Amino acid sequence: MRKSRKLIAILAVLALLVTMLPVGTAFAAGEYTALQTPTVNDDKVQELGTVKVDITPGSIKAGDSVTFRLPEDFQFVYDEDGKNGPEQDEVMGQTQWDDAVVSSSVYADYPNFIEVPERYAGDYNCLSADDVKVTYLDENEIKITVNNIENPGADGIYLFLHLGAVYIDSGFDGDVKLVADAPSGSGFPDGTVVVGRVSSEGKVSLEVTNVPSFSNDTTGDPIKIRIKEDVSGALEKDTESLKLVLPSGFEWMTTDINVNLVWGGWRDTDGDGKADDVEVSTDKNDVGDSDFDLVVYPDDDELIIAVNNESDEAACIELTLNIEVEDETDAQPGDVTVKVRGESDCDQSEIVVAEYGEYETSISVKDVPTVMAGMTEQEIGDIVIKESVKGSLVSGRTIILTLPSNAKWGKIDEDSDSGVDLEFAGFPGTDGRSAKWKVDGESTEAAELELEDMEVVLEPGFTGDLVIEVSGTAGLSGEITVAKVVTPVTITADNVPEVKIGTVSDAGDLTITETVDGAIKDDKDLVIDLPEGVRFASTPKVEVVEGDLDIDEGGVRTKADGGTDDNWLVIPIDGKSSEPSTIKVTGIQYICDRTVPEGDIVVKVKGAAVAEVNDLEEVRDYYGDPNLDAYDKVEIDGFEAFQLGEDGKIFPKTSTAAKTVNAKVTTPAPGEQKATVVFKVGDTKFTVNGAEQTMDVAPYIKNGRTYIPVRYSAQAVGVAPENILFSGGKVTLIKGDKVVQFTIGSNVMLVNGVGVTMDVKAEITNGRTMLPFRWVAQALGAQVNWDPTEQTVTMTL
């Protein structure tokens, strides 16, 4: 019950709102649109834009009307003789308007008429021509009345008011507005629509549609100039309506001058009621002769257009003509710029009509991109080779482009234009730096050839401009810069502390920063390489502190973990970045042997992640040859380019992408003292130079060897406590230039990276790391004596 009352209340409110709407306008909608807005002259009969009347079905009822009014002193006119001109025109009265409503524009008797189409844009019209009546109100105003709605269920209400002949009042300037005024209650809307614009002073615009290149004259490729009026008569009647003046050294040629009418016109010579022809002379003696509308004639460096009769409709004419070099000492190479003079008002003060030059060819680079050192697939800027005039490039001649020593070609291009081909002809030499092209054919017009998307491979560590040397027999020479080279990464150190030989010393933290996102390649290793004789005492911490580069932190290792040296820090890259990223390496400690000279410790960034050119897998993939190997020849486009080096590297002598200093070697560690140490099997007490000390675990004998806790055995042979290192089941002892490493459960001892096989293994007993003492002592230069009676081991240092 409550819901029913609520529904009744809503319906009552809706009913009240409907009664408040004005009758006949509640759902009415319509608009007036000008299909064209031409620019016209004043004091002339002109064609204005057609107005589309578009009304929503149901909005119009029989008896509805609307008036259309042009500005004051304008006139709807007609011409019974089919001639234009104010003196022959007559104002349309009721007699003419009675016959000015048609169903199709094909059947209109007068230039101004109402079209009521049966269909528009696929929609059926509610009205027919018989439903509409036009009433003459004044010479500039009419009323349209709908007497009947023939098809009330059709798709729309459409009318078109065609303004084919309207007299424009003298002195009028600006927009021509047609005002629609409907009485109250009419389904027609009020409105104003712009149907034309009056320019009291017409303008001329010039467009050069063919700008030839030439060396002597343009007869093989003539100049084409279009002259456009925005209104009729814009080319003023004058002996110098328009004048085109060439620069010094050039002249207009007197032969082969053609003038074609593109649209519009002067006089109706074919009797169809439209101005569509122009009579032209090229003889200056015809200036002033009314038989010729235009006289176009050259006068040395001037081309003069005289107008004897102004156009009846805004026109566009096209001139086809030529220029020649009159004085080579004055003629300047480059654009031939014509100055525009004369009595007509022109949009341009000068125009370029041709390009003059000797038989020369230029070479340039469109853009200079940034590329990465150490990488393959580096695209250089597009190289443009341009003839100054046709035939400048001679068939059979060559162009050679030579890269610097730290670059080689990776991808080559060819091109054709205007009948001339630039064909790739191979690589002079054997280093892949020089590429040669051969010219084939002769151009039909000045050719512009473009070598696009060419690629190079670059040596790691190379930075600066990539400059190509240009040579060959085609006449081109000099240098062009085709790219800017940067390194994929930079490396910096937080500080540069001093380190001493024979000790474990802290080094400065390292920061590795990508130059751009994705610079460090994924599924490859990034390597930090130390100088010879400098080693990582342990694996430092590696983490990404900025960006989204993905590294395998658990896989970070020194090469000693899988090889024979520990002067490399290997950082596996799992995923490349989408924003420039930064890697931080902290907790770095170095061990320097006695071969390391005093001075800076230079840290280098290497590895396939930043040096694709020296990764055989990448080299094979880039050049598309899975069988490439060390010292093989690389082919590009079927031509041998260069030979790979050791391990299939493109640049075998260089692998460093970036480097920095993060430590400085000073003086060696103090020399060790002489000592005699005695251990007794089963006894935790031992003596050093006769002084008794105590261990937490007693020595024992196993497999004929005496085992002593690592800390005490190391100190006994002169290893400082800070040089006894434990990491991942490994024990490292450092003394002077000796680095000895034991692995728990292994009988292989490493001495300065060289494996030595022991007869027993290092082991852990009661939570303590126990080492075979004789092997420790001998590796570090001590003498050992065994007393089986006393069960003692005496070590002399």
ZAMARGU-4260 file (C-alpha; in steps of 0.2 Angstrom, whole numbers, plus 5000, padded with zeros to 4 digits):
<rodrens>
0) 5000/5000/5000 | 5014/5012/5005 | 5023/5008/4988 | 5007/5012/4978 | 5005/5029/4986
5) 5023/5033/4983 | 5021/5029/4964 | 5006/5040/4963 | 5015/5054/4970 | 5029/5053/4958
10) 5017/5052/4943 | 5008/5068/4949 | 5024/5078/4950 | 5029/5072/4932 | 5012/5077/4926
15) 5014/5094/4934 | 5031/5097/4926 | 5024/5092/4909 | 5010/5105/4910 | 5023/5119/4914
20) 5032/5116/4897 | 5028/5129/4883 | 5016/5121/4870 | 5025/5116/4854 | 5043/5118/4861
25) 5044/5105/4874 | 5054/5093/4863 | 5058/5105/4848 | 5076/5105/4842 | 5084/5111/4827
30) 5099/5120/4820 | 5105/5131/4805 | 5122/5126/4797 | 5132/5135/4783 | 5139/5122/4772
35) 5152/5134/4765 | 5159/5151/4770 | 5166/5159/4755 | 5177/5175/4754 | 5168/5188/4742
40) 5170/5206/4736 | 5158/5220/4740 | 5148/5229/4727 | 5146/5213/4717 | 5134/5199/4715
45) 5142/5184/4724 | 5138/5166/4728 | 5137/5164/4747 | 5136/5148/4757 | 5121/5136/4757
50) 5112/5135/4773 | 5106/5118/4780 | 5090/5118/4790 | 5089/5102/4801 | 5074/5101/4813
55) 5069/5086/4824 | 5054/5077/4818 | 5038/5082/4827 | 5044/5099/4831 | 5036/5107/4816
60) 5017/5108/4813 | 5007/5115/4799 | 5008/5134/4799 | 5025/5136/4807 | 5036/5149/4799
65) 5053/5157/4800 | 5060/5173/4791 | 5078/5173/4784 | 5086/5191/4783 | 5102/5196/4775
70) 5111/5212/4780 | 5103/5229/4775 | 5105/5234/4757 | 5109/5216/4752 | 5098/5209/4738
75) 5092/5192/4733 | 5095/5194/4714 | 5092/5184/4698 | 5098/5187/4680 | 5086/5182/4666
80) 5101/5184/4653 | 5113/5173/4663 | 5125/5187/4664 | 5133/5193/4680 | 5135/5212/4684
85) 5125/5224/4695 | 5118/5233/4680 | 5109/5217/4673 | 5104/5210/4690 | 5086/5210/4696
90) 5079/5208/4713 | 5069/5192/4716 | 5051/5196/4720 | 5036/5186/4724 | 5035/5179/4706
95) 5052/5172/4707 | 5051/5165/4724 | 5035/5156/4720 | 5045/5145/4708 | 5060/5144/4720
100) 5055/5129/4730 | 5061/5113/4722 | 5064/5095/4727 | 5081/5094/4719 | 5094/5107/4715
105) 5095/5100/4697 | 5078/5108/4694 | 5080/5125/4701 | 5076/5140/4689 | 5084/5153/4700
110) 5101/5155/4708 | 5093/5158/4725 | 5080/5144/4730 | 5074/5132/4743 | 5078/5114/4741
115) 5067/5101/4750 | 5075/5084/4747 | 5065/5068/4748 | 5080/5060/4757 | 5095/5067/4766
120) 5110/5056/4772 | 5099/5040/4770 | 5085/5048/4781 | 5067/5052/4774 | 5061/5070/4774
125) 5045/5074/4783 | 5042/5088/4771 | 5040/5088/4752 | 5042/5103/4740 | 5023/5106/4740
130) 5023/5108/4759 | 5034/5124/4759 | 5029/5141/4753 | 5041/5156/4752 | 5035/5174/4754
135) 5044/5189/4748 | 5046/5202/4762 | 5060/5213/4756 | 5074/5213/4744 | 5085/5205/4758
140) 5072/5195/4767 | 5060/5181/4764 | 5048/5170/4775 | 5047/5151/4774 | 5030/5144/4779
145) 5026/5125/4782 | 5008/5122/4775 | 5008/5104/4778 | 5017/5089/4785 | 5017/5076/4771
150) 5026/5062/4780 | 5025/5065/4799 | 5033/5048/4803 | 5048/5051/4793 | 5066/5052/4800
155) 5069/5071/4799 | 5064/5089/4793 | 5077/5095/4780 | 5078/5111/4770 | 5092/5119/4761
160) 5093/5138/4757 | 5104/5140/4742 | 5112/5158/4741 | 5118/5158/4723 | 5116/5176/4718
165) 5117/5189/4732 | 5121/5208/4729 | 5134/5213/4742 | 5132/5231/4748 | 5146/5243/4743
170) 5158/5246/4757 | 5152/5231/4767 | 5167/5222/4776 | 5167/5207/4788 | 5156/5192/4791
175) 5140/5191/4781 | 5126/5185/4793 | 5110/5177/4789 | 5097/5180/4803 | 5083/5167/4806
180) 5069/5174/4816 | 5054/5163/4821 | 5038/5169/4829 | 5033/5162/4846 | 5026/5145/4846
185) 5035/5141/4829 | 5045/5125/4829 | 5058/5134/4819 | 5072/5140/4831 | 5079/5158/4830
190) 5098/5159/4825 | 5112/5167/4816 | 5123/5159/4803 | 5139/5166/4794 | 5136/5163/4776
195) 5151/5172/4769 | 5165/5185/4773 | 5168/5201/4763 | 5186/5206/4760 | 5186/5224/4754
200) 5204/5222/4748 | 5207/5205/4741 | 5224/5196/4743 | 5234/5185/4732 | 5245/5170/4738
205) 5259/5162/4729 | 5264/5143/4730 | 5279/5136/4721 | 5273/5118/4717 | 5290/5113/4708
210) 5306/5119/4715 | 5320/5111/4703 | 5338/5110/4706 | 5349/5116/4692 | 5366/5121/4686
215) 5363/5131/4670 | 5345/5132/4667 | 5328/5124/4673 | 5322/5119/4655 | 5324/5100/4660
220) 5313/5103/4675 | 5303/5119/4674 | 5297/5130/4688 | 5278/5130/4693 | 5270/5144/4702
225) 5252/5145/4707 | 5244/5162/4710 | 5228/5161/4720 | 5215/5175/4723 | 5205/5175/4739
230) 5191/5185/4730 | 5188/5190/4712 | 5199/5205/4707 | 5212/5202/4720 | 5225/5203/4705
235) 5222/5221/4703 | 5220/5229/4686 | 5237/5237/4683 | 5252/5236/4671 | 5262/5229/4685
240) 5249/5219/4695 | 5262/5207/4701 | 5281/5207/4698 | 5293/5193/4702 | 5311/5199/4704
245) 5326/5186/4703 | 5342/5189/4713 | 5358/5195/4704 | 5365/5183/4691 | 5349/5175/4685
250) 5336/5179/4672 | 5319/5173/4667 | 5319/5164/4650 | 5308/5171/4637 | 5302/5154/4629
255) 5290/5141/4635 | 5280/5151/4646 | 5263/5143/4649 | 5248/5149/4660 | 5234/5137/4665
260) 5218/5141/4674 | 5216/5129/4689 | 5199/5136/4695 | 5188/5151/4694 | 5190/5162/4679
265) 5188/5179/4670 | 5175/5179/4656 | 5162/5167/4651 | 5169/5162/4633 | 5159/5145/4632
270) 5142/5152/4636 | 5138/5141/4651 | 5135/5156/4663 | 5151/5154/4672 | 5168/5163/4671
275) 5180/5149/4667 | 5192/5156/4654 | 5207/5168/4654 | 5215/5175/4639 | 5234/5177/4641
280) 5248/5185/4631 | 5266/5184/4633 | 5270/5199/4623 | 5272/5215/4633 | 5265/5225/4618
285) 5248/5218/4623 | 5247/5227/4640 | 5231/5237/4639 | 5223/5227/4626 | 5206/5221/4633
290) 5206/5206/4622 | 5219/5199/4634 | 5214/5197/4652 | 5233/5194/4657 | 5249/5198/4650
295) 5264/5188/4657 | 5281/5193/4650 | 5299/5192/4656 | 5310/5207/4657 | 5328/5201/4661
300) 5327/5197/4680 | 5309/5203/4682 | 5293/5193/4677 | 5279/5205/4675 | 5260/5200/4676
305) 5249/5214/4669 | 5230/5213/4672 | 5219/5221/4658 | 5203/5213/4665 | 5200/5209/4683
310) 5193/5191/4686 | 5174/5188/4688 | 5177/5174/4700 | 5191/5171/4712 | 5204/5162/4702
315) 5219/5151/4703 | 5232/5151/4689 | 5248/5141/4687 | 5263/5148/4678 | 5275/5135/4670
320) 5292/5144/4666 | 5311/5144/4667 | 5326/5153/4673 | 5344/5153/4668 | 5361/5159/4674
325) 5365/5175/4667 | 5382/5179/4676 | 5390/5165/4685 | 5401/5177/4695 | 5385/5184/4703
330) 5374/5169/4704 | 5375/5162/4722 | 5373/5143/4725 | 5358/5138/4736 | 5340/5144/4736
335) 5335/5155/4722 | 5324/5167/4731 | 5312/5179/4721 | 5306/5195/4728 | 5287/5198/4726
340) 5282/5216/4720 | 5268/5224/4711 | 5251/5233/4715 | 5242/5218/4721 | 5241/5214/4739
345) 5251/5198/4741 | 5253/5187/4757 | 5272/5184/4753 | 5286/5196/4750 | 5297/5183/4743
350) 5297/5165/4737 | 5310/5151/4733 | 5308/5145/4715 | 5323/5134/4712 | 5340/5128/4720
355) 5356/5133/4711 | 5373/5124/4712 | 5388/5117/4704 | 5390/5098/4701 | 5393/5094/4719
360) 5388/5082/4732 | 5386/5084/4751 | 5386/5072/4765 | 5378/5075/4782 | 5370/5066/4797
365) 5352/5069/4801 | 5353/5066/4820 | 5367/5061/4832 | 5361/5048/4844 | 5369/5042/4860
370) 5376/5024/4859 | 5384/5012/4871 | 5403/5007/4871 | 5406/4988/4872 | 5389/4984/4864
375) 5383/4976/4848 | 5368/4983/4838 | 5372/5002/4841 | 5362/5012/4828 | 5371/5028/4821
380) 5363/5043/4814 | 5356/5042/4796 | 5368/5048/4783 | 5362/5059/4769 | 5371/5060/4753
385) 5363/5074/4742 | 5367/5080/4725 | 5367/5099/4722 | 5361/5096/4704 | 5356/5080/4695
390) 5371/5071/4688 | 5383/5076/4702 | 5385/5058/4707 | 5394/5049/4693 | 5390/5031/4689
395) 5405/5019/4694 | 5412/5030/4707 | 5414/5026/4725 | 5410/5032/4743 | 5420/5025/4758
400) 5416/5027/4776 | 5429/5023/4788 | 5426/5021/4807 | 5439/5025/4820 | 5450/5011/4827
405) 5438/5007/4842 | 5423/5003/4831 | 5418/4991/4817 | 5403/4990/4806 | 5388/4979/4811
410) 5374/4983/4799 | 5375/4991/4782 | 5361/5000/4771 | 5359/5005/4753 | 5347/5017/4744
415) 5340/5023/4727 | 5333/5040/4722 | 5329/5048/4705 | 5337/5035/4695 | 5353/5033/4704
420) 5358/5019/4716 | 5370/5018/4730 | 5375/5000/4731 | 5386/4992/4745 | 5402/4985/4738
425) 5411/4977/4753 | 5425/4981/4766 | 5442/4987/4760 | 5455/4981/4772 | 5453/4967/4785
430) 5448/4976/4801 | 5430/4979/4798 | 5431/4998/4799 | 5430/5004/4781 | 5414/5001/4771
435) 5413/5005/4752 | 5398/5010/4741 | 5397/5011/4722 | 5386/5023/4712 | 5376/5016/4699
440) 5365/5025/4686 | 5362/5044/4683 | 5349/5054/4692 | 5335/5062/4683 | 5334/5076/4696
445) 5345/5081/4711 | 5345/5065/4721 | 5345/5063/4740 | 5351/5046/4746 | 5349/5041/4764
450) 5359/5027/4773 | 5347/5022/4787 | 5347/5012/4802 | 5365/5007/4800 | 5374/4999/4815
455) 5391/4998/4823 | 5400/4988/4837 | 5410/4997/4849 | 5426/4994/4860 | 5423/4993/4878
460) 5428/5009/4888 | 5427/5020/4872 | 5418/5037/4875 | 5416/5053/4865 | 5411/5057/4847
465) 5410/5043/4834 | 5418/5052/4819 | 5418/5044/4802 | 5431/5048/4789 | 5423/5050/4771
470) 5433/5046/4756 | 5432/5038/4739 | 5431/5043/4720 | 5414/5051/4721 | 5422/5068/4727
475) 5416/5067/4745 | 5429/5069/4759 | 5430/5076/4776 | 5423/5069/4793 | 5405/5067/4800
480) 5400/5064/4818 | 5387/5050/4818 | 5385/5046/4836 | 5390/5051/4854 | 5397/5036/4863
485) 5395/5033/4882 | 5399/5019/4893 | 5385/5008/4899 | 5390/5011/4917 | 5401/5022/4928
490) 5410/5017/4944 | 5415/5028/4959 | 5423/5024/4976 | 5417/5032/4992 | 5435/5034/4998
495) 5452/5028/4995 | 5460/5021/5011 | 5478/5015/5012 | 5482/4997/5012 | 5498/4988/5017
500) 5506/4973/5009 | 5504/4957/5018 | 5488/4962/5028 | 5469/4962/5026 | 5464/4980/5023
505) 5448/4989/5021 | 5445/4997/5004 | 5432/5010/4998 | 5414/5005/4995 | 5410/5005/4976
510) 5395/5012/4967 | 5391/5006/4949 | 5378/5017/4940 | 5369/5013/4924 | 5370/5027/4911
515) 5353/5023/4905 | 5340/5009/4909 | 5344/4992/4902 | 5362/4996/4900 | 5367/4981/4910
520) 5362/4966/4900 | 5352/4952/4909 | 5357/4933/4910 | 5375/4939/4910 | 5389/4942/4923
525) 5395/4959/4929 | 5413/4957/4935 | 5424/4968/4946 | 5442/4965/4942 | 5457/4969/4954
530) 5475/4971/4948 | 5487/4957/4948 | 5493/4952/4966 | 5477/4960/4974 | 5464/4948/4980
535) 5447/4949/4989 | 5449/4943/5007 | 5431/4938/5007 | 5415/4940/4997 | 5409/4958/4999
540) 5390/4963/5000 | 5382/4967/4984 | 5365/4975/4982 | 5354/4986/4971 | 5351/5002/4980
545) 5341/5012/4966 | 5331/5006/4951 | 5324/4989/4947 | 5339/4980/4941 | 5338/4961/4946
550) 5354/4953/4952 | 5357/4936/4960 | 5363/4941/4977 | 5365/4923/4982 | 5376/4919/4967
555) 5388/4934/4970 | 5405/4926/4972 | 5424/4928/4970 | 5432/4918/4956 | 5441/4908/4969
560) 5424/4899/4973 | 5425/4891/4956 | 5442/4894/4949 | 5460/4897/4954 | 5460/4916/4958
565) 5451/4928/4969 | 5454/4944/4961 | 5437/4944/4952 | 5420/4948/4960 | 5406/4940/4949
570) 5389/4948/4950 | 5376/4937/4940 | 5362/4948/4932 | 5345/4940/4932 | 5334/4954/4924
575) 5338/4971/4916 | 5331/4987/4922 | 5317/4998/4916 | 5324/5013/4925 | 5343/5017/4927
580) 5349/5007/4942 | 5363/5008/4955 | 5373/4994/4963 | 5382/4996/4979 | 5397/4985/4984
585) 5401/4987/5003 | 5412/4978/5015 | 5427/4976/5003 | 5443/4970/5010 | 5459/4967/5000
590) 5475/4956/5002 | 5490/4963/4993 | 5505/4952/4990 | 5523/4958/4989 | 5522/4959/4970
595) 5510/4974/4971 | 5519/4991/4969 | 5515/5006/4979 | 5501/5017/4972 | 5483/5016/4967
600) 5473/5000/4966 | 5463/5002/4950 | 5446/4993/4950 | 5439/4988/4933 | 5421/4984/4928
605) 5421/4970/4915 | 5410/4955/4910 | 5397/4951/4896 | 5384/4961/4905 | 5393/4977/4900
610) 5404/4971/4885 | 5394/4961/4873 | 5407/4963/4859 | 5418/4951/4869 | 5405/4937/4873
615) 5405/4924/4859 | 5387/4919/4862 | 5382/4937/4859 | 5393/4939/4844 | 5386/4924/4836
620) 5368/4930/4839 | 5372/4947/4832 | 5380/4942/4816 | 5368/4927/4813 | 5381/4914/4812
625) 5380/4900/4826 | 5396/4893/4820 | 5408/4908/4823 | 5423/4904/4834 | 5439/4911/4839
630) 5449/4919/4824 | 5435/4916/4812 | 5430/4929/4798 | 5414/4938/4801 | 5403/4941/4785
635) 5391/4956/4783 | 5379/4956/4768 | 5390/4942/4760 | 5407/4952/4762 | 5421/4947/4774
640) 5422/4961/4786 | 5435/4956/4800 | 5442/4942/4810 | 5438/4938/4827 | 5451/4937/4841
645) 5455/4925/4855 | 5439/4917/4862 | 5429/4924/4848 | 5431/4942/4855 | 5428/4957/4843
650) 5440/4968/4853 | 5451/4955/4862 | 5463/4968/4869 | 5450/4978/4878 | 5437/4972/4891
655) 5435/4986/4903 | 5419/4996/4903 | 5423/5008/4917 | 5436/5009/4931 | 5440/5019/4947
660) 5453/5019/4962 | 5446/5013/4979 | 5463/5010/4988 | 5481/5015/4989 | 5495/5003/4993
665) 5508/5011/5005 | 5522/5002/5014 | 5523/4983/5017 | 5518/4975/5034 | 5532/4974/5047
670) 5543/4959/5046 | 5539/4944/5057 | 5549/4940/5072 | 5560/4924/5075 | 5551/4912/5087
675) 5551/4894/5093 | 5535/4886/5097 | 5532/4869/5106 | 5516/4859/5106 | 5513/4843/5116
680) 5500/4830/5110 | 5486/4828/5123 | 5491/4844/5132 | 5482/4861/5130 | 5498/4870/5136
685) 5511/4876/5124 | 5526/4887/5124 | 5532/4902/5113 | 5550/4906/5116 | 5549/4897/5133
690) 5533/4907/5138 | 5519/4895/5143 | 5502/4898/5135 | 5485/4888/5135 | 5474/4882/5121
695) 5455/4877/5123 | 5458/4861/5113 | 5473/4849/5115 | 5482/4843/5099 | 5480/4825/5093
700) 5487/4813/5081 | 5477/4806/5067 | 5483/4796/5052 | 5501/4800/5057 | 5498/4819/5057
705) 5497/4831/5072 | 5482/4841/5072 | 5482/4858/5080 | 5467/4871/5082 | 5469/4883/5067
710) 5470/4899/5077 | 5485/4893/5087 | 5494/4884/5072 | 5492/4899/5062 | 5499/4911/5075
715) 5513/4899/5079 | 5519/4901/5061 | 5518/4921/5062 | 5500/4924/5055 | 5493/4939/5063
720) 5475/4936/5071 | 5467/4948/5058 | 5474/4938/5044 | 5465/4922/5050 | 5449/4921/5040
725) 5434/4910/5040 | 5421/4909/5026 | 5409/4896/5020 | 5419/4881/5026 | 5436/4888/5021
730) 5450/4894/5031 | 5462/4907/5024 | 5479/4912/5031 | 5489/4927/5025 | 5507/4930/5029
735) 5517/4942/5019 | 5515/4937/5001 | 5508/4920/5005 | 5490/4916/5005 | 5486/4898/5011
740) 5468/4891/5010 | 5461/4875/5017 | 5443/4868/5014 | 5436/4857/5028 | 5434/4839/5022
745) 5447/4842/5008 | 5465/4836/5006 | 5469/4850/4993 | 5478/4865/5000 | 5479/4881/4990
750) 5495/4891/4991 | 5493/4908/4981 | 5480/4899/4971 | 5490/4884/4967 | 5483/4867/4973
755) 5494/4856/4984 | 5488/4839/4988 | 5490/4834/5007 | 5490/4816/5014 | 5476/4821/5026
760) 5461/4832/5026 | 5457/4848/5037 | 5442/4844/5049 | 5432/4850/5063 | 5433/4842/5080
765) 5422/4847/5095 | 5417/4862/5086 | 5435/4868/5082 | 5443/4868/5065 | 5459/4857/5066
770) 5473/4858/5053 | 5487/4846/5050 | 5501/4857/5057 | 5516/4851/5047 | 5507/4856/5031
775) 5503/4873/5038 | 5520/4876/5044 | 5529/4871/5028 | 5517/4881/5017 | 5521/4897/5027
780) 5540/4894/5028 | 5543/4886/5045 | 5553/4871/5050 | 5545/4857/5060 | 5553/4843/5071
785) 5543/4829/5079 | 5549/4820/5095 | 5540/4803/5096 | 5547/4800/5114 | 5540/4817/5121
790) 5526/4817/5109 | 5530/4835/5105 | 5530/4846/5089 | 5543/4860/5089 | 5542/4873/5076
795) 5556/4885/5072 | 5551/4901/5063
</rodrens>
